Amino acid sequence: MISNVIDGKVIPAADGRTSEIIDPRTGSVYDEAALSGAADVDAAYDAARRAFVTWRRTTPAERQKLLLALASALEERADDILAAEVRDTGKPAELTRDEEITVGIDQLRYFAGMARSLEGAAAGEYLAGHTSYVRREPVGVVGQVAPWNYPFMMAIWKIAPALAAGNTVVLKPSDTTPASASLVGSIAAEILPPGVLNVVCGDRDTGRLVVAHPAAAQVSITGSTGAGKQVAASAAVDVKRVHLELGGKAPAVVFGDADIAAVVEGIVVGAFFNAGQDCTAVTRILAHSSIADPLEKALVEAIAEVSTGPDVEDPFYGPLNNADQLARVTSVVAALPAHARVVTGGVRVGSTGYYFAPTLVAGVRQDDPVVQEETFGPLVTLQTFETEAEAIEMANDVDFGLASSVWTKDHGTAHRCSIDLDFGCVWVNTHIPLVAEMPHGGFKQSGYGKDLSHYGLEDYTRIKHVMHAHG
């Protein structure tokens, strides 16, 4: 059974309740996880609150040492973490190892180092007879909710900066993918002081308890925009700090001078990696009319080589994560307006598991739901534009502002678009790579706050001004 980790102990839910965990490759139950209630969440926060008293006073060097030890322990158990991740998500194993498990451990090491690199204003006499300086302090106990699309890596994105800054954590993984987070918690229990990192498994009700708990000084969620709005509303009751990484509707703006072969290669990866279950995934291709037809033809040829399905030995991507998500993607295709054209895909693959074919839809209009609303699946639309101004207007004309890309050989075009595109990330002639040293986070209904980079660490700190009068 997949268990909670509270106060350094691996334990079931207090009332013994469990929920079934489904293998998305088959649609069958493979395990059970603790279904935590109020008593479990209270216990986790009590442990985190007690641990914060001493953890906040550890030196950055001490926290770095412990987080590096945790990273090494995770590396030693990488095969076990990978197995847990693949069971919960159905992802291809080697790709998941290279792109998520190894990368997540490296990101933990990055934040271990960042613990010793916090910056602030220099002390000085800004008022005669007084010396002022700034303290950057941990916020306190942080409640965090991780998503199901990258369970291990997103758990690291949550806990690493929070712990490095001196906070303690209550982490709630997704109800469909709790295994790797529970394993991380159990490994951490052997290294970190009890209560510093607590993991409570459960459903949406458990998540609501975590974000609404009065002991949380800050709450952080990666999830849908709808879920983020609920968290923000809950946090407003007692004015908690909120960190939101939410949905996206990323455009790839392709100009007439772009290298079509490079565009196709980048978009196929950017749109269909992880079955499109990525808030930064390419979901809208905006192509200059002069290259729209050859680009569409080249995309169809490339998509034909994208493999998925229950009988594929080495697929490019695995199944959608759960039955609800399969139903969601299927309903988006079924609801396409008459003027839209499914160029390729648009169907479920196989009769077992939650696989869906890579899908390209053309002929859509700017106000169509498939253009405006997040699908979170292997589906990308194709629209055309005539001018740069029109392209920017179309790209920005959605509620989301997380990620985008520009494809052109002209540096002036790239620079202008990087200024005008209203997204937290603008890639040029690439789409989807992330590095620990650079921030990740969006604008508008994609949320606020940053993951990764020193900005991500600072989001888990508070600023205090201290002024001394000269005696």
C-alpha positions as CSV (number, residue, x, y, z in Angstrom):
1,M,0.0,0.0,0.0
2,I,1.1,3.6,-0.7
3,S,1.3,5.3,2.7
4,N,1.5,8.7,4.3
5,V,4.7,10.0,5.8
6,I,4.0,12.1,8.9
7,D,6.6,13.2,11.5
8,G,9.2,10.9,10.0
9,K,6.9,7.8,10.2
10,V,5.4,5.8,7.2
11,I,1.8,5.3,8.3
12,P,-1.6,4.6,6.9
13,A,-4.5,7.0,7.2
14,A,-5.7,7.3,10.8
15,D,-9.1,5.8,10.0
16,G,-7.7,3.1,7.7
17,R,-9.4,4.4,4.6
18,T,-7.8,3.7,1.2
19,S,-8.4,4.6,-2.4
20,E,-7.7,2.5,-5.5
21,I,-4.8,3.4,-7.8
22,I,-5.3,2.7,-11.5
23,D,-2.6,1.7,-14.0
24,P,-3.4,3.9,-17.0
25,R,-1.9,1.4,-19.4
26,T,-4.6,-1.1,-18.6
27,G,-7.3,0.8,-16.7
28,S,-7.0,-1.8,-13.9
29,V,-6.4,-1.4,-10.2
30,Y,-2.8,-2.1,-9.2
31,D,-2.6,-0.8,-5.6
32,E,-4.2,1.2,-2.8
33,A,-3.2,4.5,-1.2
34,A,-4.0,6.1,2.1
35,L,-7.1,8.2,1.9
36,S,-6.3,10.9,4.4
37,G,-8.8,12.9,6.3
38,A,-8.8,15.8,8.8
39,A,-7.0,13.8,11.5
40,D,-4.1,13.0,9.1
41,V,-3.8,16.6,7.8
42,D,-3.9,17.9,11.4
43,A,-1.1,15.5,12.4
44,A,1.0,16.5,9.4
45,Y,0.7,20.2,10.2
46,D,1.3,19.6,13.9
47,A,4.5,17.8,13.0
48,A,5.6,20.5,10.5
49,R,4.9,23.2,13.0
50,R,7.0,21.6,15.6
51,A,9.8,20.9,13.1
52,F,9.8,24.5,11.9
53,V,11.0,25.8,15.3
54,T,14.4,24.2,14.8
55,W,14.5,23.8,11.0
56,R,14.2,27.5,10.4
57,R,17.3,28.1,12.6
58,T,19.5,25.6,10.8
59,T,22.2,27.3,8.8
60,P,22.1,27.3,5.0
61,A,25.1,25.1,5.0
62,E,23.3,22.6,7.2
63,R,20.3,22.6,5.0
64,Q,22.4,22.2,1.9
65,K,24.2,19.2,3.4
66,L,21.0,17.5,4.2
67,L,19.3,18.2,0.9
68,L,22.4,17.0,-1.0
69,A,22.3,13.8,1.1
70,L,18.6,13.5,0.1
71,A,19.5,13.9,-3.5
72,S,22.1,11.2,-3.3
73,A,19.7,8.9,-1.6
74,L,17.1,9.5,-4.3
75,E,19.7,8.8,-6.9
76,E,20.5,5.5,-5.2
77,R,16.8,4.6,-5.2
78,A,16.3,5.9,-8.8
79,D,15.1,2.5,-10.1
80,D,12.5,2.3,-7.4
81,I,11.3,5.8,-8.0
82,L,11.1,5.1,-11.7
83,A,9.1,2.0,-11.2
84,A,6.6,3.8,-9.0
85,E,6.4,6.7,-11.5
86,V,5.8,4.4,-14.5
87,R,3.1,2.4,-12.6
88,D,1.2,5.5,-11.8
89,T,1.6,7.3,-15.1
90,G,2.2,4.6,-17.7
91,K,5.0,6.6,-19.2
92,P,7.9,5.1,-21.3
93,A,10.5,4.1,-18.7
94,E,13.8,5.2,-20.2
95,L,12.4,8.6,-21.3
96,T,11.0,9.1,-17.9
97,R,14.3,8.2,-16.3
98,D,16.3,10.6,-18.5
99,E,13.8,13.6,-18.6
100,E,12.2,13.5,-15.2
101,I,13.9,11.3,-12.5
102,T,17.5,12.4,-13.3
103,V,16.5,16.0,-14.0
104,G,14.4,16.2,-10.8
105,I,17.3,15.0,-8.7
106,D,19.6,17.6,-10.3
107,Q,17.0,20.3,-9.6
108,L,17.1,19.2,-5.9
109,R,20.9,19.7,-5.9
110,Y,20.5,23.1,-7.5
111,F,18.2,24.3,-4.7
112,A,20.5,22.8,-2.1
113,G,23.2,25.1,-3.4
114,M,20.8,28.0,-3.7
115,A,20.2,27.7,0.1
116,R,23.5,29.5,0.5
117,S,23.0,32.2,-2.1
118,L,20.1,34.3,-0.9
119,E,20.6,38.0,-1.6
120,G,19.3,41.2,-0.1
121,A,19.9,44.9,0.1
122,A,23.2,46.0,1.7
123,A,23.2,47.3,5.3
124,G,23.5,51.0,5.4
125,E,22.7,54.3,7.1
126,Y,19.6,55.4,5.2
127,L,18.5,57.6,8.1
128,A,21.0,59.6,10.1
129,G,21.9,57.8,13.3
130,H,20.4,54.5,12.3
131,T,21.6,51.4,10.5
132,S,19.1,49.3,8.4
133,Y,19.4,45.9,6.9
134,V,17.1,43.3,5.4
135,R,16.4,39.8,6.7
136,R,15.2,37.2,4.3
137,E,13.4,34.6,6.3
138,P,11.4,31.4,5.7
139,V,7.7,31.9,5.5
140,G,6.7,29.0,7.9
141,V,4.8,25.8,7.3
142,V,3.9,25.5,3.6
143,G,1.0,23.4,2.2
144,Q,1.7,22.1,-1.3
145,V,-0.4,20.2,-3.9
146,A,1.4,18.5,-6.7
147,P,-0.2,17.4,-10.1
148,W,-0.3,14.1,-11.9
149,N,1.4,14.9,-15.1
150,Y,5.0,14.9,-13.7
151,P,4.5,13.5,-10.1
152,F,8.1,13.1,-9.0
153,M,9.6,16.2,-10.7
154,M,6.7,18.5,-9.6
155,A,7.1,17.2,-6.1
156,I,10.7,18.2,-6.2
157,W,9.8,21.6,-7.7
158,K,7.6,22.1,-4.6
159,I,9.6,20.8,-1.8
160,A,13.2,21.7,-2.8
161,P,12.9,25.5,-2.7
162,A,10.6,25.5,0.3
163,L,13.0,23.3,2.4
164,A,16.1,25.1,1.1
165,A,14.7,28.4,2.3
166,G,14.0,27.0,5.8
167,N,10.3,26.2,5.6
168,T,8.7,22.9,6.6
169,V,6.2,21.2,4.2
170,V,3.0,19.3,4.1
171,L,2.8,17.8,0.5
172,K,-0.3,16.3,-1.0
173,P,0.3,14.4,-4.3
174,S,-2.4,13.8,-6.8
175,D,-4.9,11.1,-6.0
176,T,-4.0,9.2,-9.2
177,T,-0.2,9.4,-8.8
178,P,0.9,9.3,-5.1
179,A,3.5,6.5,-5.3
180,S,6.7,8.5,-6.1
181,A,5.9,11.3,-3.6
182,S,5.2,8.7,-0.8
183,L,8.5,7.0,-1.6
184,V,10.4,10.4,-1.6
185,G,8.8,11.1,1.8
186,S,9.9,7.7,3.2
187,I,13.5,8.2,1.9
188,A,13.5,11.8,3.3
189,A,12.4,10.4,6.7
190,E,15.7,8.7,7.0
191,I,17.7,11.9,6.4
192,L,15.7,15.0,7.4
193,P,14.6,15.8,10.9
194,P,11.1,14.4,11.7
195,G,8.3,16.7,10.5
196,V,10.3,18.7,8.0
197,L,8.7,16.9,5.1
198,N,5.3,15.3,5.5
199,V,3.3,13.6,2.7
200,V,-0.4,13.0,2.9
201,C,-2.1,11.0,0.2
202,G,-5.7,11.4,-0.6
203,D,-8.4,12.8,-2.9
204,R,-9.6,16.3,-3.6
205,D,-11.2,16.6,-0.2
206,T,-7.8,15.9,1.3
207,G,-6.3,18.6,-0.9
208,R,-8.9,21.1,0.3
209,L,-8.0,20.3,3.9
210,V,-4.3,20.9,3.1
211,V,-4.8,24.3,1.5
212,A,-7.3,25.5,4.0
213,H,-5.5,24.5,7.1
214,P,-4.9,27.4,9.5
215,A,-1.3,26.3,10.2
216,A,-0.3,26.9,6.6
217,A,1.5,30.2,6.2
218,Q,1.7,29.7,2.4
219,V,0.0,27.3,0.0
220,S,1.3,26.3,-3.4
221,I,-0.4,24.3,-6.2
222,T,0.4,23.1,-9.6
223,G,-2.9,22.3,-11.4
224,S,-5.7,23.5,-13.5
225,T,-6.8,27.2,-13.4
226,G,-10.1,26.1,-11.8
227,A,-8.3,24.4,-9.0
228,G,-6.0,27.4,-8.6
229,K,-9.0,29.8,-8.3
230,Q,-10.4,27.6,-5.5
231,V,-7.1,27.6,-3.7
232,A,-6.8,31.4,-4.0
233,A,-10.3,31.8,-2.7
234,S,-9.6,29.5,0.3
235,A,-6.4,31.2,1.1
236,A,-8.1,34.6,1.1
237,V,-10.0,33.6,4.2
238,D,-7.0,33.9,6.4
239,V,-4.7,35.9,4.0
240,K,-2.3,33.0,3.3
241,R,0.4,33.6,0.8
242,V,-0.3,31.8,-2.5
243,H,1.9,30.3,-5.2
244,L,0.0,29.2,-8.3
245,E,1.3,27.4,-11.4
246,L,-1.8,26.7,-13.5
247,G,-2.9,26.0,-17.0
248,G,-1.6,27.1,-20.4
249,K,-2.5,27.4,-24.0
250,A,0.9,27.9,-25.6
251,P,1.2,29.2,-29.2
252,A,4.0,28.4,-31.6
253,V,4.2,31.4,-33.9
254,V,5.8,30.3,-37.2
255,F,6.9,33.0,-39.6
256,G,7.4,32.6,-43.3
257,D,11.2,32.4,-43.2
258,A,11.3,29.6,-40.6
259,D,13.0,26.3,-41.3
260,I,10.0,24.0,-41.7
261,A,12.0,20.9,-40.9
262,A,13.2,22.4,-37.6
263,V,9.7,23.7,-36.8
264,V,8.1,20.3,-37.4
265,E,10.7,18.6,-35.2
266,G,10.3,21.1,-32.4
267,I,6.5,21.2,-32.5
268,V,6.0,17.4,-32.6
269,V,8.1,17.1,-29.4
270,G,6.6,20.3,-27.9
271,A,3.0,19.2,-28.6
272,F,3.1,15.4,-27.9
273,F,5.7,14.8,-25.3
274,N,4.0,13.2,-22.3
275,A,0.8,12.9,-24.3
276,G,0.5,16.7,-24.4
277,Q,-0.1,16.6,-20.6
278,D,2.1,19.6,-20.0
279,C,0.9,23.2,-19.3
280,T,3.7,24.5,-21.6
281,A,2.9,22.1,-24.5
282,V,2.4,23.6,-27.9
283,T,-1.4,23.6,-28.3
284,R,-1.8,26.3,-31.0
285,I,0.3,26.6,-34.2
286,L,0.0,30.1,-35.7
287,A,1.6,29.8,-39.2
288,H,2.1,32.6,-41.8
289,S,-0.2,31.9,-44.7
290,S,2.8,31.5,-47.1
291,I,4.0,28.3,-45.4
292,A,0.8,27.0,-43.9
293,D,0.1,24.3,-46.5
294,P,3.7,22.9,-46.6
295,L,3.9,23.0,-42.8
296,E,0.6,21.1,-42.5
297,K,1.8,18.4,-45.0
298,A,5.1,18.1,-43.1
299,L,3.4,17.8,-39.8
300,V,1.1,15.1,-41.0
301,E,4.1,13.1,-42.2
302,A,5.9,13.6,-38.9
303,I,2.9,12.8,-36.7
304,A,2.5,9.5,-38.5
305,E,5.8,8.5,-37.0
306,V,4.7,9.4,-33.4
307,S,4.0,6.1,-31.7
308,T,1.6,5.3,-28.8
309,G,-0.8,2.6,-27.8
310,P,-1.0,-0.5,-25.5
311,D,0.7,-2.7,-28.1
312,V,3.6,-0.4,-28.9
313,E,6.9,-1.7,-27.4
314,D,8.8,1.7,-27.3
315,P,6.1,4.4,-27.6
316,F,7.0,8.1,-27.9
317,Y,4.3,8.8,-25.3
318,G,2.1,6.7,-23.0
319,P,-1.5,6.9,-22.1
320,L,-3.4,9.8,-20.7
321,N,-3.3,9.7,-16.9
322,N,-6.8,8.7,-16.1
323,A,-10.3,7.9,-17.4
324,D,-11.6,11.4,-16.8
325,Q,-8.8,12.9,-18.9
326,L,-9.4,10.5,-21.7
327,A,-13.1,11.5,-21.6
328,R,-12.1,15.1,-21.6
329,V,-9.9,14.9,-24.7
330,T,-12.4,12.7,-26.5
331,S,-15.2,15.3,-25.8
332,V,-13.1,18.1,-27.1
333,V,-12.8,16.4,-30.5
334,A,-16.5,15.4,-30.5
335,A,-17.5,19.0,-29.9
336,L,-15.4,20.5,-32.7
337,P,-17.4,22.9,-34.8
338,A,-18.4,22.0,-38.4
339,H,-15.8,24.4,-39.9
340,A,-12.9,22.6,-38.0
341,R,-11.1,19.8,-39.8
342,V,-9.4,16.9,-38.0
343,V,-6.3,16.5,-40.2
344,T,-5.0,13.4,-38.4
345,G,-5.7,11.5,-35.2
346,G,-8.7,12.4,-33.1
347,V,-9.4,8.9,-31.9
348,R,-8.7,6.6,-29.0
349,V,-5.9,4.1,-29.6
350,G,-6.6,0.5,-28.5
351,S,-9.4,-0.8,-26.3
352,T,-7.4,-1.0,-23.1
353,G,-5.8,1.8,-21.2
354,Y,-6.2,5.6,-21.8
355,Y,-4.3,6.1,-25.1
356,F,-5.2,8.8,-27.6
357,A,-3.7,9.4,-31.0
358,P,-1.6,12.5,-31.8
359,T,-4.1,14.9,-33.3
360,L,-3.9,17.9,-35.6
361,V,-6.9,20.1,-36.1
362,A,-7.1,22.8,-38.8
363,G,-9.7,25.3,-39.9
364,V,-10.4,26.5,-36.4
365,R,-11.4,30.1,-35.5
366,Q,-10.0,32.2,-32.7
367,D,-13.2,32.1,-30.6
368,D,-13.6,28.3,-30.8
369,P,-13.4,26.5,-27.5
370,V,-10.6,24.3,-28.8
371,V,-8.5,27.4,-29.3
372,Q,-9.5,29.2,-26.1
373,E,-9.7,26.3,-23.5
374,E,-7.0,24.0,-22.2
375,T,-7.3,20.4,-23.5
376,F,-4.2,18.9,-21.7
377,G,-3.8,16.1,-24.2
378,P,-2.1,15.3,-27.5
379,L,-4.0,17.8,-29.6
380,V,-2.8,20.8,-31.4
381,T,-4.6,23.3,-33.7
382,L,-3.4,25.1,-36.8
383,Q,-4.3,28.7,-37.7
384,T,-2.9,31.2,-40.2
385,F,-1.9,34.8,-40.0
386,E,-0.8,37.5,-42.5
387,T,1.1,40.1,-40.4
388,E,3.2,40.1,-37.3
389,A,0.7,42.3,-35.5
390,E,-2.1,39.8,-36.3
391,A,0.1,36.9,-35.1
392,I,0.7,38.6,-31.8
393,E,-2.9,39.5,-31.3
394,M,-4.0,35.9,-31.9
395,A,-1.3,34.5,-29.7
396,N,-2.2,36.8,-26.8
397,D,-6.0,36.4,-27.2
398,V,-6.5,33.7,-24.6
399,D,-6.9,33.7,-20.9
400,F,-3.6,32.0,-20.3
401,G,0.0,33.3,-20.3
402,L,2.4,30.6,-19.4
403,A,4.6,29.7,-22.4
404,S,5.0,30.5,-26.1
405,S,7.5,30.1,-28.9
406,V,8.6,32.0,-32.0
407,W,10.1,30.4,-35.1
408,T,12.0,32.7,-37.5
409,K,15.5,33.3,-38.9
410,D,15.1,37.1,-38.3
411,H,16.6,38.3,-35.0
412,G,14.6,41.5,-35.2
413,T,11.3,39.6,-35.5
414,A,12.3,37.3,-32.6
415,H,13.2,40.3,-30.3
416,R,10.0,42.2,-31.1
417,C,7.9,39.1,-30.5
418,S,9.7,38.2,-27.2
419,I,8.6,41.7,-26.0
420,D,5.1,41.6,-27.2
421,L,4.1,38.0,-26.4
422,D,2.3,38.1,-23.0
423,F,3.7,34.8,-21.7
424,G,6.1,34.0,-18.8
425,C,8.4,32.1,-21.2
426,V,9.1,32.8,-24.8
427,W,11.3,30.3,-26.7
428,V,12.9,31.1,-30.0
429,N,13.3,28.3,-32.5
430,T,12.7,25.7,-29.8
431,H,9.8,24.8,-27.5
432,I,9.6,23.1,-24.0
433,P,13.2,22.9,-22.7
434,L,13.6,24.1,-19.1
435,V,16.6,24.5,-16.9
436,A,16.9,24.8,-13.1
437,E,18.7,28.2,-13.3
438,M,15.8,30.0,-15.2
439,P,12.3,30.8,-13.8
440,H,9.1,29.0,-14.8
441,G,5.8,30.7,-14.3
442,G,3.1,32.5,-16.1
443,F,0.8,35.5,-16.3
444,K,-2.9,36.1,-16.4
445,Q,-4.9,32.9,-15.5
446,S,-1.8,30.8,-15.7
447,G,-1.1,31.9,-12.1
448,Y,1.6,33.8,-10.3
449,G,4.9,33.0,-8.6
450,K,7.9,31.2,-10.1
451,D,9.2,27.7,-10.0
452,L,12.9,26.9,-10.5
453,S,15.7,29.5,-10.3
454,H,16.5,31.9,-7.5
455,Y,13.1,33.5,-8.1
456,G,11.5,30.2,-7.1
457,L,13.5,30.1,-3.9
458,E,12.6,33.7,-3.1
459,D,8.9,32.9,-3.4
460,Y,9.3,30.8,-0.3
461,T,10.8,33.6,1.8
462,R,9.6,36.8,3.5
463,I,11.3,40.1,3.8
464,K,11.9,41.8,7.1
465,H,13.4,45.3,7.6
466,V,15.5,45.7,10.8
467,M,16.6,49.2,11.9
468,H,19.1,49.9,14.7
469,A,19.4,53.3,16.4
470,H,23.0,54.3,17.1
471,G,23.4,54.4,20.8
